[in-house]
Amino acid sequence: MNGVPLCVDGTTVNPPDHWSYQGLMLSGMPNLVLTFGYVDASWTPFVA
């Protein structure tokens, strides 16, 4: 995240110390979603 500090209720949070669940969210960090992938990629790619 390019050095951006994350704070929850005034306490600095280290993301690697938290669990990822449902593939997007980190435990103990409300309203934070992490997404990875391609923007223009098809969900069902085909080979011609």
NORWO-V273902 format. One record per helix or strand. SS is the DSSP state (hx for helix, st for strand). FROM is the first residue (numbers start at 0). LEN is the number of residues. Records with the same first field share a line. If there is no record, write none. Layout:
SS->FROM-LEN, FROM-LEN
This chain:
st->5-3, 10-3, 19-2, 24-2, 32-1
hx->14-3
